[in-house]
């Protein structure tokens, strides 16, 4: 009987021991896993900040000269091809003229004579209408029509006269006419071959045939189209850093040299063409290369700056920061960023922001140098983080 009681006592003691140990382990585990949340703070200070805009564009020569012939005819000889360097005044092709040009000269002279006759008649008609208007035999509207007709006749006569003089002055030798380069540079395009016909830029009704294009590849630009919502960020003479997909390890400098005064339509969107000069030798940089451009849009010195991640927005979509209110003024040894295990009291403070560089942002109003702000949002607040 006594043995039975001893067994019961031992079992009870074991149960109590297990319960005690389990409770102790639970307290220890809870103590180890629950840690106070670390709160990062930042001391507002002054610094320099620059905002940058990244765009893409295409490398093009600054000036491209389209070379045309003064006479129509057949190309019988080329003295320069693509990638060749030519100088202004150099013979680049020979053309066998189309002698139907004589007929063109005759027709142009006839057009000039007709325009001269129309002009004479228009002047006489206006003189007659002037007398009739003074005597009130015709209306002002009839007089105005005669006046407009005279203006049109004068324009037609001027055009016909200029056309006739250009054709008359053409120097067409017996067999071959030379075509001369009108600029120095590299031939970047030649779509005409020997034996093909070309139209004169003077005698044809069109603009004439482009024989070749010449460009100075030492003067290059980057052309890009900027969406209308961003164009206000761009100004003339802004500095630029340029890299090329074809030359990824090279960096070039430049500046914005042209901003179009009006928009054009591209892919159903309004864009403004801009140009950035490229300080690079044309021997390496080629027209048509893709350029990646970083524009220094704005630069501020000695202004209040804070990390962007310290800026949040409230329910009114205002930019705010959490200004710490219960800390002592930091000593000279205090760093800009601090970590504390206890969450300090803070107040949501509206701020006016300026330029940002995607990491830091300028504070125009709402804070002063030495203020301490939170870098992470208090857990009791539902505001969204500033982007």
C-alpha positions as CSV (number, residue, x, y, z in Angstrom):
1,X,0.0,0.0,0.0
2,X,2.8,2.3,0.9
3,X,4.6,1.5,-2.4
4,X,1.4,2.5,-4.3
5,X,1.4,6.0,-2.5
6,X,5.0,6.5,-3.4
7,X,4.3,5.9,-7.1
8,X,1.5,8.4,-7.0
9,X,3.6,11.1,-5.3
10,X,6.4,10.6,-7.9
11,X,4.0,11.0,-10.8
12,X,2.5,14.2,-9.4
13,X,6.0,15.6,-8.9
14,X,7.0,14.8,-12.4
15,X,3.9,16.5,-13.8
16,X,4.6,19.6,-11.7
17,X,8.2,19.7,-12.9
18,X,7.1,19.4,-16.6
19,X,4.6,22.3,-16.1
20,X,7.3,24.5,-14.5
21,X,9.9,23.9,-17.1
22,X,7.4,24.5,-19.9
23,X,6.4,27.8,-18.4
24,X,10.0,28.9,-18.0
25,X,10.9,28.0,-21.6
26,X,7.9,29.9,-22.9
27,X,9.0,33.1,-21.1
28,X,12.5,32.7,-22.4
29,X,11.3,32.2,-25.9
30,X,9.0,35.2,-25.7
31,X,11.9,37.3,-24.4
32,X,14.2,36.2,-27.2
33,X,11.7,36.7,-30.1
34,X,10.1,40.0,-29.2
35,X,12.4,42.9,-30.0
36,X,11.5,46.6,-30.0
37,X,11.2,48.1,-33.4
38,X,14.2,50.2,-34.5
39,X,13.3,53.8,-35.5
40,X,15.7,55.6,-37.9
41,X,16.0,59.4,-37.6
42,X,17.7,62.0,-39.8
43,X,19.1,65.3,-38.9
44,X,18.2,68.0,-41.5
45,X,21.3,69.6,-43.0
46,X,22.4,71.7,-45.9
47,X,23.9,70.4,-49.1
48,X,24.1,70.5,-52.9
49,X,21.6,68.7,-55.1
50,X,21.1,68.3,-58.9
51,X,18.1,67.0,-60.7
52,X,18.7,64.9,-63.9
53,X,16.6,64.0,-66.8
54,X,17.3,60.9,-68.9
55,X,16.3,60.7,-72.6
56,X,17.3,58.8,-75.7
57,X,18.0,60.2,-79.2
58,X,19.7,59.7,-82.4
59,X,23.1,61.0,-83.5
60,X,23.0,63.2,-86.7
61,X,25.3,65.6,-88.4
62,X,24.7,69.2,-87.5
63,X,24.5,70.2,-91.1
64,X,23.7,68.0,-94.1
65,X,24.0,69.5,-97.6
66,X,21.9,67.9,-100.4
67,X,23.7,68.3,-103.7
68,X,21.7,68.8,-106.8
69,X,22.5,69.5,-110.5
70,X,21.6,72.7,-112.4
71,X,21.0,70.6,-115.5
72,X,18.9,67.6,-116.3
73,X,20.6,64.6,-117.9
74,X,22.5,61.3,-117.4
75,X,25.2,60.7,-114.9
76,X,28.2,59.5,-116.9
77,X,30.9,59.6,-114.2
78,X,31.2,59.8,-110.4
79,X,34.4,61.1,-108.7
80,X,33.2,60.5,-105.2
81,X,31.2,57.8,-103.3
82,X,30.0,57.1,-99.8
83,X,32.5,57.6,-97.0
84,X,34.8,59.7,-99.3
85,X,35.8,63.2,-98.1
86,X,35.3,66.0,-100.6
87,X,36.1,69.7,-100.5
88,X,34.0,72.6,-101.5
89,X,34.4,73.3,-105.3
90,X,35.7,69.7,-106.0
91,X,34.2,68.0,-109.2
92,X,32.1,65.1,-107.9
93,X,30.3,64.0,-111.1
94,X,29.9,64.6,-114.8
95,X,26.4,64.9,-116.5
96,X,25.5,64.5,-120.1
97,X,22.9,67.2,-120.4
98,X,19.4,66.5,-121.7
99,X,19.1,68.8,-124.8
100,X,15.4,69.0,-124.4
101,X,16.4,71.7,-122.0
102,X,16.4,74.1,-125.0
103,X,12.7,73.4,-125.3
104,X,12.4,74.2,-121.7
105,X,14.1,77.5,-122.2
106,X,11.7,78.3,-125.0
107,X,8.7,77.4,-122.9
108,X,9.9,79.4,-120.0
109,X,10.4,82.4,-122.1
110,X,6.8,82.1,-123.4
111,X,5.6,81.8,-119.8
112,X,7.5,85.0,-119.0
113,X,5.9,86.9,-121.9
114,X,2.5,85.7,-120.9
115,X,3.1,86.8,-117.3
116,X,4.3,90.2,-118.5
117,X,1.1,90.6,-120.6
118,X,-1.1,89.6,-117.6
119,X,0.7,92.1,-115.4
120,X,0.2,94.9,-118.0
121,X,-3.5,94.1,-118.3
122,X,-3.9,94.0,-114.5
123,X,-2.4,97.4,-114.1
124,X,-4.7,98.9,-116.7
125,X,-7.7,97.2,-115.2
126,X,-6.9,98.6,-111.7
127,X,-6.4,102.1,-113.2
128,X,-9.8,101.9,-114.9
129,X,-11.4,100.6,-111.7
130,X,-9.9,103.5,-109.7
131,X,-11.6,106.1,-111.9
132,X,-14.9,104.2,-111.8
133,X,-14.8,103.9,-108.0
134,X,-14.2,107.6,-107.7
135,X,-17.3,108.3,-109.8
136,X,-19.2,105.6,-107.7
137,X,-19.9,103.5,-110.8
138,X,-18.6,100.4,-109.2
139,X,-18.5,99.0,-105.6
140,X,-15.5,98.8,-103.3
141,X,-15.6,95.0,-103.6
142,X,-15.1,95.2,-107.4
143,X,-12.1,97.6,-106.9
144,X,-10.6,95.2,-104.3
145,X,-10.8,92.3,-106.7
146,X,-8.9,94.3,-109.3
147,X,-6.3,95.2,-106.7
148,X,-5.8,91.6,-105.6
149,X,-5.5,90.5,-109.3
150,X,-2.7,93.0,-109.8
151,X,-0.8,91.6,-106.8
152,X,-1.1,88.1,-108.1
153,X,0.0,89.1,-111.5
154,X,3.1,90.8,-110.0
155,X,4.0,87.6,-108.1
156,X,3.6,85.4,-111.2
157,X,5.7,87.8,-113.3
158,X,8.5,87.8,-110.7
159,X,8.6,84.0,-110.5
160,X,8.6,83.6,-114.3
161,X,11.3,86.2,-114.7
162,X,13.6,84.5,-112.1
163,X,13.0,81.1,-113.7
164,X,13.8,82.4,-117.1
165,X,17.0,84.1,-116.0
166,X,18.3,81.0,-114.2
167,X,17.7,78.7,-117.2
168,X,19.1,81.3,-119.6
169,X,22.3,81.6,-117.6
170,X,22.9,77.8,-117.5
171,X,26.3,76.9,-118.9
172,X,25.7,73.8,-120.9
173,X,28.9,72.7,-122.8
174,X,28.8,70.5,-125.9
175,X,28.9,67.1,-124.2
176,X,29.5,67.1,-120.4
177,X,28.6,69.4,-117.5
178,X,30.5,69.1,-114.2
179,X,28.8,68.9,-110.9
180,X,30.7,70.6,-108.0
181,X,30.6,70.0,-104.3
182,X,29.1,73.0,-102.5
183,X,30.4,72.1,-99.1
184,X,33.4,70.2,-97.5
185,X,32.7,67.0,-95.7
186,X,32.1,63.2,-95.9
187,X,29.6,61.8,-98.5
188,X,27.1,60.1,-96.2
189,X,24.6,59.1,-98.9
190,X,24.6,58.5,-102.6
191,X,21.5,56.9,-104.1
192,X,22.3,57.6,-107.8
193,X,24.5,55.4,-109.9
194,X,26.4,56.1,-113.2
195,X,24.0,55.9,-116.1
196,X,20.9,57.1,-114.2
197,X,19.0,60.2,-115.1
198,X,18.7,63.2,-112.8
199,X,16.3,66.2,-112.9
200,X,17.5,69.7,-112.7
201,X,16.7,71.7,-109.5
202,X,16.0,74.7,-111.7
203,X,14.0,73.5,-114.7
204,X,11.9,70.7,-113.2
205,X,8.6,71.3,-111.5
206,X,9.8,69.3,-108.5
207,X,12.7,70.0,-106.3
208,X,15.2,68.2,-108.5
209,X,17.2,65.0,-107.9
210,X,19.5,64.8,-104.9
211,X,22.7,63.4,-106.2
212,X,24.4,63.0,-102.8
213,X,24.4,64.3,-99.3
214,X,27.6,65.7,-97.7
215,X,28.1,66.3,-93.9
216,X,30.8,67.5,-91.6
217,X,31.1,64.5,-89.2
218,X,33.2,66.5,-86.8
219,X,30.1,68.5,-85.9
220,X,27.5,66.1,-84.6
221,X,24.2,66.6,-82.6
222,X,21.8,64.3,-80.9
223,X,18.2,64.8,-82.0
224,X,15.3,63.8,-79.6
225,X,11.6,64.4,-79.3
226,X,10.3,65.4,-75.9
227,X,6.7,64.9,-74.8
228,X,4.8,68.1,-74.2
229,X,4.3,67.4,-70.5
230,X,8.1,67.4,-70.0
231,X,9.3,70.1,-72.3
232,X,9.2,72.8,-69.6
233,X,12.1,71.0,-67.9
234,X,14.4,71.8,-70.8
235,X,16.3,75.0,-71.4
236,X,18.9,76.2,-73.8
237,X,22.6,75.6,-72.7
238,X,21.7,72.9,-70.2
239,X,24.7,70.6,-69.7
240,X,24.4,67.0,-70.9
241,X,26.3,63.7,-70.5
242,X,26.0,61.4,-73.5
243,X,26.8,57.7,-74.0
244,X,26.2,55.6,-77.1
245,X,24.9,52.1,-77.4
246,X,27.6,51.4,-79.9
247,X,30.4,52.8,-77.6
248,X,29.2,52.0,-74.1
249,X,32.5,52.7,-72.4
250,X,32.9,56.2,-73.8
251,X,31.2,59.3,-72.4
252,X,30.8,62.6,-74.2
253,X,29.8,66.1,-73.1
254,X,27.3,68.4,-74.7
255,X,24.6,71.0,-74.1
256,X,21.1,71.7,-75.3
257,X,21.4,74.0,-78.4
258,X,17.9,74.0,-79.9
259,X,14.3,73.6,-78.6
260,X,11.6,73.7,-81.2
261,X,9.1,76.6,-80.8
262,X,6.1,74.4,-81.7
263,X,5.1,70.8,-81.3
264,X,4.8,68.1,-83.9
265,X,2.8,64.9,-83.9
266,X,4.6,61.6,-83.4
267,X,2.7,58.4,-82.7
268,X,-0.5,60.4,-82.0
269,X,1.3,62.4,-79.3
270,X,2.5,66.0,-79.3
271,X,6.3,66.2,-79.0
272,X,8.9,69.0,-79.2
273,X,12.1,68.2,-81.2
274,X,15.3,69.3,-79.4
275,X,19.0,69.2,-80.3
276,X,22.0,68.6,-78.2
277,X,25.5,69.2,-79.5
278,X,28.0,66.3,-79.2
279,X,31.6,66.9,-78.6
280,X,33.0,63.9,-80.4
281,X,35.0,63.1,-83.5
282,X,33.0,61.9,-86.5
283,X,35.7,59.3,-87.2
284,X,34.2,57.3,-84.2
285,X,30.7,58.5,-83.9
286,X,28.5,57.7,-86.8
287,X,25.1,59.2,-87.9
288,X,22.2,57.0,-86.8
289,X,23.8,55.8,-83.6
290,X,21.5,55.6,-80.5
291,X,22.4,58.1,-77.8
292,X,21.5,58.0,-74.1
293,X,21.5,61.5,-72.7
294,X,21.5,62.7,-69.1
295,X,20.5,66.4,-68.8
296,X,21.5,68.4,-65.8
297,X,18.1,70.0,-65.4
298,X,18.5,71.9,-62.2
299,X,21.3,72.5,-59.6
300,X,21.0,73.9,-56.1
301,X,23.8,74.7,-53.7
302,X,23.7,75.0,-49.9
303,X,20.0,74.1,-49.5
304,X,18.1,72.0,-47.0
305,X,18.1,68.4,-48.2
306,X,16.5,65.2,-46.8
307,X,16.2,61.6,-48.1
308,X,13.2,61.1,-50.3
309,X,12.2,58.0,-48.3
310,X,11.5,60.4,-45.3
311,X,8.7,62.1,-47.3
312,X,5.2,60.7,-47.1
313,X,1.7,61.9,-48.2
314,X,-1.4,62.4,-46.1
315,X,-5.1,62.0,-46.9
316,X,-5.1,65.5,-48.6
317,X,-2.2,64.3,-50.9
318,X,0.1,66.8,-49.2
319,X,3.8,66.0,-48.8
320,X,4.7,65.5,-45.1
321,X,7.5,64.5,-42.9
322,X,7.4,63.2,-39.3
323,X,9.2,65.9,-37.2
324,X,10.5,64.5,-33.9
325,X,9.4,66.5,-30.9
326,X,10.8,64.8,-27.8
327,X,14.5,64.6,-28.5
328,X,17.2,66.8,-27.2
329,X,19.2,68.9,-29.6
330,X,21.9,66.7,-31.1
331,X,25.5,67.4,-30.1
332,X,28.2,68.2,-32.7
333,X,29.1,64.5,-32.7
334,X,25.6,63.4,-33.6
335,X,25.5,61.8,-37.1
336,X,22.9,62.7,-39.7
337,X,21.2,59.3,-39.4
338,X,20.5,57.6,-36.0
339,X,18.8,54.4,-34.9
340,X,16.9,54.1,-31.7
341,X,15.0,51.2,-30.2
342,X,12.1,53.4,-28.9
343,X,9.8,55.3,-31.2
344,X,10.1,59.0,-30.4
345,X,7.1,61.3,-30.4
346,X,6.6,62.9,-33.8
347,X,4.3,65.3,-35.6
348,X,3.2,65.0,-39.2
349,X,4.5,68.3,-40.7
350,X,3.6,69.5,-44.2
351,X,6.6,70.5,-46.3
352,X,7.2,72.3,-49.7
353,X,9.6,70.4,-51.8
354,X,11.9,71.4,-54.7
355,X,14.5,69.7,-56.8
356,X,15.2,66.0,-56.3
357,X,17.9,63.6,-57.6
358,X,15.8,60.4,-57.0
359,X,17.7,59.9,-53.6
360,X,17.4,63.3,-51.9
361,X,15.0,66.2,-52.2
362,X,15.3,69.9,-51.5
363,X,13.1,71.3,-48.7
364,X,11.9,74.8,-49.5
365,X,9.4,75.3,-46.5
366,X,8.5,73.4,-43.4
367,X,11.8,72.4,-41.9
368,X,15.0,74.1,-40.6
369,X,18.6,73.0,-40.3
370,X,19.0,70.7,-37.3
371,X,15.5,69.4,-37.2
372,X,15.2,65.7,-36.6
373,X,12.8,63.6,-38.7
374,X,11.8,60.0,-38.9
375,X,13.0,57.9,-41.9
376,X,10.2,55.3,-41.4
377,X,6.6,56.0,-40.9
378,X,5.0,55.5,-37.5
379,X,3.1,52.3,-37.4
380,X,0.0,54.0,-36.0
381,X,-0.3,56.2,-39.1
382,X,-1.9,55.1,-42.4
383,X,-0.3,57.6,-44.7
384,X,1.4,56.5,-47.9
385,X,5.1,56.8,-48.7
386,X,6.1,59.6,-51.1
387,X,7.2,58.4,-54.5
